[in-house]
Amino acid sequence: MKGSSIYKPIVSFTKNIVLVLLCALQVNVLWAQIPKSDLPPSPNPPRLVNDLAGVMDPSVVQQLENELVAFDNAQSTQIAVVTVKSIGSYEIAQYATELAHHWGIGRKGKDNGVLLLVAVNDRKVNISTGYGSEGAITDGTAGTIIRQEITPAFKNGDYNGGIVAGAKAIQAALNGEYVND
């Protein structure tokens, strides 16, 4: 039999094993946790608005804090806003998710928190939701909020306006009032 070889099944099997091992290694790297030392410590006393990058006016921080506390009291859903200077080489979605878990954003047992994270020097923004709030804020809705509400203000150097607009859009989405175009 010309062209056939008893080695073809062995080579094919070996290629499949190598492919499976490479995929497993890649998944392991993707799921590697960010060391707690690379995350900012939880605020003490706890706050919903944490301007660690120092880009917001203190009066705006306090006003937004009051609004988010009132929303949490009325809806039992926590929305937290965090600005940092940089997240380093980490992927922003993973950083936001781990920060939300590390800080305990959302009601215990409901996992209904939402984190708006802004990495100023990296020029990255992320909206991360707990399982209890991801029905109201899908990835598509989060992307629309970032593109239509937050980014235009940031492009004009208006961190206060972008963050406040983003927080209000998140509240509207959680109330079923935000239209995702």
Buried (B, 14 or more C-beta within 10 A) or exposed (E): EEEEEEEEEEEEEEEEEEEEEEEEEEEEEEEEEBEEEBBEEBBEEEBBBBBEBEBBEEEBBEBBBEBBBEBBEEBEBBBBBBBBEEBEEBEBBBBBBBBBBBBEBBBEEBBBBBBBBBBBEBEBBBBBBBEBBBEBBEEEBBEBBBEBBBBEBBEEEBBBBBBBBBBBBBBBBBEEEBEEE
